[in-house]
Amino acid sequence: MRNQQDGGPRPRICMPTARLFKRMVFQSALYEAQDVLAEVDEVELLDLVATDRFRRFQPLQRKLLWHDVTDRLALLNPGLAPVRLTESYDALILVCQNWWDLLHLNAISGWQSKCGTTLCYVDELYAADLAAYRHWLPALARFDHVVLGMRGSLAAVERAIGKRCHYVPVGIDALRFTPHPNPPPRVVDVYSIGRRWPRMHESLLSYASTTGSFYVFDAMVGVADVSTTCHVEYRRALANVAKRSRHFVVGPAKLAVDETCGQQELGYRFFEGAAAGAVMIGQAPDCAAFKELFGWPDSVVPLKPDGSDVVETLESLRAQPDRLEEMSRRNAREALLRHDWVYRWMQILAIAGLEPTPRMSARVDRLRALAGLIPGAD
């Protein structure tokens, strides 16, 4: 256990984190979220530690959970070093990428008696998965508050665990991703990371070859499963390329609706691209959350997944430099005003019954001041 500020005020929030042993690049965005909260509140980041037993037992535990008629396996320590809370906290907040992360809390004894309220934030949880993952439900239902990062799953999860849940979308460290107040040159023409549509990718490759454009993309298969030595370095590297990119490829989370049984949700790419002031190209998800969170003009310029309109669309945008600049500035400004993690944490703390801190208000003031410096984004 370690205090975010050694010798400072008593931490009011206990936040377990798996950053020491789970270092896949796709997990970095939520570690970024934890870091933002630690900067603006009194947080004890509780570094969980994986033992040799974790590497042996956790895969077996996950396999057996599919058939656990006792509904007890989800409450067992997956092999992490045991931790006992000795201090008292106003709240415990567990941030989970998905179902598997719920098992981490089982390594901590005393978490219910030592924390005034408990809250679990689950980023990725599709409604269609609830039947298959029903044996994880006892681990989720034990929290006082459950917050989901996917609006389309809200009603199904509420029915499954028998309590009210809340929707709070993911966010971004907008201060890290914004190119303002001194935007660097946009030397990358198109930036694409993570999953992609194969035929659109082929068209972008062809366009770059024909026009001499600079197309940056993940060249490794299964890049989401690649580990990073430091989540901060990875997020900084991503942000530095994004804020130097003219266009940023986006699409619904997972891209393929057959994996989600038709449920369309927002992925991180939208928040990253907008915050970096890139012009987002691709496909917007057909969901209410997108319209609410990215409902300003030209937030996404559509491209067909088959890539048939890549040349026409990019050439049209290239011929409209003033429009491109306006779109870039608007995206960056809206992200500063809407999508920084501090706004999400204020929502989450309100759900947990906690007041915002002065440092939260100071960060909001800084974000608004930066947004006010961006010209021509009205």
C-alpha positions in Angstrom: 0.0 0.0 0.0 1.2 3.5 -0.7 -0.2 7.0 -0.3 -0.4 9.1 -3.4 1.1 11.9 -1.3 3.5 10.7 1.3 2.9 12.4 4.6 -0.1 14.3 3.1 -3.8 14.2 4.1 -5.4 10.9 4.9 -6.5 9.1 1.7 -10.3 9.0 1.5 -10.4 6.6 -1.5 -8.8 3.1 -1.7 -8.2 2.1 -5.3 -6.7 -1.4 -6.0 -4.7 -1.5 -9.2 -3.3 -4.4 -11.2 -0.7 -2.2 -13.0 2.3 -4.2 -11.7 1.3 -7.5 -13.4 -1.3 -6.6 -16.1 0.5 -4.4 -18.6 -1.3 -5.0 -21.9 -1.5 -1.9 -24.0 -5.4 -2.0 -24.0 -5.3 -1.7 -20.2 -3.3 1.5 -20.2 -6.3 3.8 -20.8 -7.9 2.8 -17.4 -4.6 3.1 -15.6 -4.5 6.6 -17.0 -8.0 7.1 -15.5 -6.7 6.0 -12.1 -3.8 8.4 -12.4 -6.1 11.3 -13.1 -8.1 10.6 -10.0 -5.0 10.2 -7.9 -3.9 13.7 -9.1 -7.1 15.4 -8.0 -8.1 13.5 -4.9 -6.7 11.9 -1.8 -6.3 8.3 -3.2 -4.3 5.3 -2.0 -3.4 3.3 -5.0 -3.2 -0.2 -3.7 -0.7 -2.1 -5.9 -1.8 -5.8 -6.1 1.0 -8.3 -6.6 0.8 -11.6 -8.6 2.4 -14.6 -7.1 3.5 -17.8 -8.8 0.2 -19.3 -7.7 -1.7 -16.6 -9.7 0.0 -17.7 -12.9 -1.0 -21.3 -12.2 -4.4 -21.0 -10.6 -6.0 -18.0 -12.3 -6.4 -19.7 -15.7 -7.9 -22.7 -14.0 -10.2 -20.6 -12.0 -11.5 -18.8 -15.0 -12.0 -22.0 -16.9 -14.0 -23.6 -14.0 -16.1 -20.5 -13.5 -18.0 -21.3 -16.7 -19.5 -24.3 -14.9 -19.5 -23.2 -11.3 -22.9 -24.3 -9.9 -21.9 -23.1 -6.4 -21.3 -19.5 -7.5 -18.5 -19.4 -5.0 -15.4 -19.5 -7.3 -15.9 -15.8 -8.2 -15.3 -15.0 -4.6 -11.9 -16.7 -4.3 -8.5 -15.1 -4.5 -7.0 -15.9 -7.9 -3.6 -16.2 -6.4 -2.6 -12.6 -5.7 -0.6 -11.8 -2.6 -3.1 -11.3 0.3 -3.7 -7.8 1.6 -5.5 -6.7 4.7 -6.8 -3.2 5.0 -5.9 -1.6 8.3 -6.9 2.0 7.6 -10.4 3.3 7.1 -11.6 5.0 3.9 -14.6 6.8 2.8 -14.8 4.7 -0.3 -13.3 1.8 -2.2 -13.4 2.1 -6.0 -12.5 -0.9 -8.1 -11.8 -0.2 -11.8 -12.3 -3.2 -14.0 -11.5 -3.6 -17.7 -13.9 -6.6 -17.9 -15.3 -9.5 -15.8 -11.9 -11.0 -15.0 -10.7 -8.0 -13.0 -13.5 -8.6 -10.5 -11.5 -11.5 -9.1 -8.7 -9.1 -7.9 -10.8 -7.8 -5.0 -10.8 -11.3 -3.4 -7.1 -10.8 -2.4 -8.1 -8.0 -0.1 -9.6 -8.7 3.3 -11.4 -6.1 5.3 -12.5 -4.1 2.2 -16.2 -4.0 3.2 -15.7 -3.2 6.9 -13.0 -0.6 6.3 -14.7 1.3 3.5 -17.7 3.5 4.0 -19.1 2.7 0.5 -17.9 0.5 -2.3 -18.1 1.1 -6.0 -17.2 -1.0 -9.1 -16.6 0.6 -12.5 -16.7 -1.9 -15.3 -15.6 -0.7 -18.7 -16.4 -3.5 -21.1 -19.5 -5.6 -20.4 -21.8 -6.5 -23.2 -25.4 -7.4 -22.5 -25.2 -10.6 -24.6 -22.4 -11.9 -22.3 -24.5 -11.9 -19.2 -25.9 -15.4 -19.7 -22.4 -16.9 -20.3 -20.9 -15.0 -17.4 -23.7 -15.5 -14.9 -21.3 -17.1 -12.4 -19.5 -13.8 -12.0 -22.7 -12.0 -10.9 -22.2 -12.6 -7.2 -18.8 -10.8 -7.4 -20.5 -7.8 -9.0 -23.6 -7.7 -6.9 -21.7 -7.3 -3.6 -20.8 -3.7 -4.4 -22.9 -0.8 -3.1 -22.7 0.9 -6.5 -22.1 -0.5 -10.0 -21.1 1.8 -12.8 -20.9 0.7 -16.4 -18.9 2.2 -19.3 -21.5 0.9 -21.8 -25.0 2.3 -21.8 -26.4 -0.5 -23.9 -25.8 -3.0 -21.1 -27.4 -1.0 -18.3 -30.9 -2.5 -18.2 -29.6 -6.1 -18.6 -27.1 -5.8 -15.8 -29.7 -4.2 -13.5 -32.0 -7.2 -14.1 -29.2 -9.7 -13.6 -27.9 -8.4 -10.3 -31.2 -7.0 -9.0 -30.0 -3.4 -8.2 -29.8 -0.1 -9.9 -26.7 0.5 -12.0 -25.3 3.7 -13.5 -23.8 4.7 -16.8 -20.6 6.8 -17.0 -18.7 6.7 -20.3 -14.9 6.4 -20.4 -12.8 9.5 -20.8 -9.4 10.7 -21.6 -6.5 12.6 -20.0 -7.3 15.6 -22.2 -4.4 17.6 -20.8 -2.1 14.9 -22.2 -3.7 14.6 -25.6 -4.5 18.2 -26.4 -2.3 19.8 -28.9 -3.1 23.3 -27.5 -2.0 25.9 -26.8 1.0 25.3 -29.1 -0.2 22.8 -31.8 2.7 20.9 -33.4 2.7 20.4 -37.2 0.4 17.6 -38.4 3.1 15.5 -40.2 1.1 12.2 -40.1 -1.7 12.1 -42.7 -3.7 9.2 -41.3 -3.2 7.4 -38.0 -4.9 4.0 -37.3 -4.4 1.9 -34.1 -5.9 -1.2 -32.8 -8.6 -3.1 -34.8 -9.3 -2.1 -38.3 -11.4 -3.0 -41.3 -9.1 -5.0 -43.7 -10.5 -3.5 -47.0 -10.4 0.1 -45.6 -6.9 -0.5 -44.5 -5.9 -1.8 -48.0 -7.4 1.3 -49.5 -5.5 3.6 -47.1 -2.3 1.8 -48.0 -3.0 2.2 -51.7 -3.8 5.9 -51.2 -0.7 6.5 -49.2 1.4 4.7 -51.9 -0.2 6.7 -54.7 -0.1 10.2 -53.1 3.0 9.9 -50.9 0.9 10.4 -47.8 2.2 9.3 -44.4 -0.1 6.5 -43.1 0.8 5.2 -39.6 -0.8 2.0 -38.4 -0.2 -1.0 -36.1 1.9 -3.4 -38.2 1.7 -6.3 -35.7 -1.1 -8.9 -35.5 -2.9 -9.0 -32.2 -1.3 -5.8 -31.1 -3.9 -5.4 -28.3 -2.2 -8.3 -26.5 1.2 -6.7 -26.6 2.6 -5.7 -23.2 4.1 -2.3 -22.4 6.8 -1.6 -19.8 5.1 1.6 -18.7 1.5 2.6 -19.3 2.4 6.3 -18.9 5.1 6.0 -21.6 2.6 4.2 -23.9 -0.1 6.7 -23.5 2.3 9.6 -24.0 3.6 8.0 -27.2 0.1 7.5 -28.5 -0.9 11.1 -27.6 2.2 12.5 -29.3 1.5 10.8 -32.6 -2.3 11.5 -32.4 -1.8 15.3 -31.9 0.5 15.3 -34.9 -2.0 13.4 -37.1 -4.3 15.1 -39.6 -6.8 12.2 -39.7 -7.6 9.5 -37.0 -9.4 6.3 -37.9 -12.3 5.4 -35.6 -15.1 2.8 -35.4 -17.5 1.2 -33.0 -16.0 -0.8 -30.2 -14.9 -4.3 -31.4 -15.8 -3.1 -35.0 -17.6 -6.4 -35.8 -21.1 -6.4 -34.5 -21.2 -10.2 -34.6 -19.0 -10.2 -31.5 -21.4 -8.0 -29.6 -24.7 -9.4 -30.9 -25.5 -6.1 -32.6 -24.7 -3.9 -29.5 -22.8 -0.8 -30.7 -20.8 1.2 -28.2 -18.1 3.9 -28.2 -14.5 2.9 -28.1 -11.5 4.8 -26.7 -10.5 5.9 -30.2 -13.2 8.6 -30.3 -12.0 10.2 -27.2 -8.3 10.0 -28.2 -8.8 11.3 -31.7 -11.0 14.2 -30.6 -8.8 15.3 -27.7 -5.8 15.3 -30.1 -7.6 17.6 -32.5 -7.4 15.1 -35.3 -10.2 14.9 -37.9 -11.8 11.6 -37.2 -12.6 9.3 -40.2 -14.4 6.0 -40.2 -17.7 4.8 -38.7 -19.6 6.2 -35.8 -21.6 3.7 -33.6 -25.3 3.8 -34.0 -26.2 4.4 -30.4 -27.6 7.2 -28.3 -24.3 7.6 -26.4 -22.5 8.8 -29.5 -25.1 11.3 -30.4 -25.0 12.7 -26.8 -21.2 12.7 -26.4 -20.1 13.6 -30.0 -23.1 15.3 -31.3 -21.3 18.4 -32.7 -21.0 19.0 -36.5 -18.4 16.9 -38.4 -17.3 15.0 -35.3 -16.7 12.0 -37.6 -16.3 12.0 -41.4 -17.8 8.7 -42.6 -15.8 6.2 -44.5 -17.2 2.9 -45.8 -15.7 -0.2 -44.2 -15.0 -1.6 -47.7 -12.7 1.4 -48.4 -14.5 2.3 -51.7 -14.7 6.0 -50.8 -11.2 6.5 -49.3 -9.8 8.4 -52.2 -12.8 10.5 -52.8 -13.3 11.5 -49.1 -9.6 12.3 -48.4 -9.1 14.2 -51.6 -12.3 16.2 -50.8 -11.0 17.0 -47.3 -7.5 17.9 -48.6 -9.2 20.5 -50.9 -10.8 22.2 -47.9 -8.0 23.2 -45.6 -10.1 25.8 -43.7 -12.8 23.2 -43.0 -10.2 20.8 -41.8 -8.7 23.3 -39.4 -12.2 24.2 -38.1 -13.0 20.5 -37.5 -9.7 20.0 -35.7 -10.1 22.9 -33.4 -13.7 22.0 -32.6 -12.8 18.4 -31.7 -10.0 19.5 -29.4 -12.2 22.1 -27.8 -15.2 19.8 -27.2 -12.9 17.2 -25.7 -11.4 19.7 -23.2 -14.9 20.8 -22.2 -16.6 17.3 -22.1 -14.3 14.3 -22.0 -11.5 14.7 -19.5 -11.5 12.0 -16.8 -12.1 14.6 -14.2 -15.6 15.1 -15.4 -16.2 11.3 -15.2 -14.8 11.1 -11.7 -17.0 13.9 -10.5 -20.0 11.9 -11.7 -18.7 8.7 -10.1 -18.0 10.3 -6.8 -21.4 11.8 -6.8 -22.9 8.3 -7.2 -20.7 7.2 -4.2 -21.9 10.2 -2.2 -18.6 12.0 -2.1 -18.0 15.7 -2.7 -15.6 16.9 -5.4 -12.3 18.2 -4.2 -10.8 21.7 -4.8 -8.1 20.1 -7.0 -10.9 18.7 -9.3 -12.3 22.2 -9.6 -8.8 23.5 -10.4 -8.4 20.9 -13.2 -11.8 21.9 -14.6 -10.8 25.5 -14.6 -7.5 24.6 -16.4 -9.4 22.6 -19.1 -11.8 25.4 -19.7 -9.0 28.0 -19.9 -7.3 25.9 -22.5 -10.5 25.5 -24.5 -10.9 29.2 -24.4 -7.5 29.7 -26.1 -8.6 27.7 -29.2 -9.6 30.1 -32.0 -12.4 29.5 -34.5 -14.0 26.5 -32.9 -17.5 28.0 -32.5 
